[in-house]
Amino acid sequence: MGAIERNGYRFVPEFSVIEQNGAIHVYNRENFIEEIHFQFSGNYPELDQIEDLVDQYCEKHNL
């Protein structure tokens, strides 16, 4: 799963299948901003779930 770019921000997902959790690392240019933590079920998180989390973050932060 690759990075998502929106309005100069880059969202890089990482996840652990064993632990069934993950994080999306948020960057503005090369500066790390924060992590968005999430849980999922199955072999990997659904792309729609990742995109929804990114959309929510962008709305919350007016990006």
MOGIUR-V123268 format. One record per run of one state. SS is the DSSP state (H for helix, E for strand, - for the rest). FROM is the first residue (numbers start at 0). TO is the last residue. If there is no record, write none. Layout:
BEGIN
ss=(SS SS)
from=(FROM FROM)
to=(TO TO)
END
This chain:
BEGIN
ss=(- E - E - E - E - H -)
from=(0 3 6 8 16 20 28 30 39 46 60)
to=(2 5 7 15 19 27 29 38 45 59 62)
END
